[in-house]
């Protein structure tokens, strides 16, 4: 969960591969994510995620939301109008050595 200065909550809905937005008045909507297990940048439902996990929101009402898409080792930036773009791609952990 992440919260901005206006009390808007952002939820990384892992099992549904979406980022949810809950306003202070209780209105729930999908900020980004198609619901399908894949990875693509785009706006709103044109974007897709692979088990989004950690989430943080800039406190400003127009600030971005950042999500760790952990199974694909990516950091995704989502603008408040739902535009998602990948800003960092990490390497998967190395396999253990058979000699260890």
N, C-alpha and C positions, 0 to 999 in steps of 0.2 A: 504494500500500500504506500501511496505517496499523497501528500496534501499540499495545496497551495495556500496563499494568504487569504483567499476568499472562502476557504472551507471546501473547495472542490476536491474530491477524492479520485485518485487514479488507481486502478487495480489491474495487475497483470493476471489475466484470467488464463492460467496455464493450460488447463485441460481443453479449453475452447479456442486457444491460439488467438486471443483478442486482447485489446487494451480497452478497459471500460472506464467510463467517466461518470461519477455520481456527484451531482450538484448539491449544494447545501440544502436545497429544498427537497432532495430525494429523487430527482429525475435521473434515471439510469439510461445511458446510451453507449454505443460502441464508438470510441474515438478512432481506432484503427484495427484492422485485421479482418480477414475473410472468413475465419473459422476453419480453414483447411490447413493441414500440417505441411507447410512449405515456407520458403523464404523469398519475399520479393518486396521491393520498395514501391510506393505508390500512395495515393490518397484514399483515406477511409478504408472501404472494403477491398480496394485494389491492392492493399498491402497484405502481406501474410507473415506469420511468425511460426517458429518452431519451439514450442514450450517456453514462452517468455517468462522470466523469473523476477529478478530484482528490478525495482522501478524507483525513480526519483523525479520530482517535479521542481522546476525553478519556481520560486515563490510568486513572481510577478504573474498577474492574470493573463499576460500574453507570452509568458515564458514557455520554453520547450519542456517536454517530458522525455526522459532517457530510460531505455529499457535494455537489460541484458538478455539477449536471446541465447541462452546458455548452451543449448545442444548444438548450436552452429558457431559458437564462440564469436558472437558479434554484439556490438553496442549499436543500438538503433536510436535515432533522434526523431521525435514526433512533434511537429508544430501543433499549436492549438486548433488549427483547422483540419488536422488529421493527416497531414503529409508526412510520410515516414521515409527516412533515408538511412542507410547504413553508414556509420561514421568510423567504425573500427572493426577490423577482423583480426582475431587472434588465432594462434596455432593450437590445435588440440594437444592434450598432454601426450608425452612420448610413452610408448608402450614399455612395460618393464623389461629389462634385459633378461634373457633366459639364464644368464650366468649369475644373476643376483640371488 
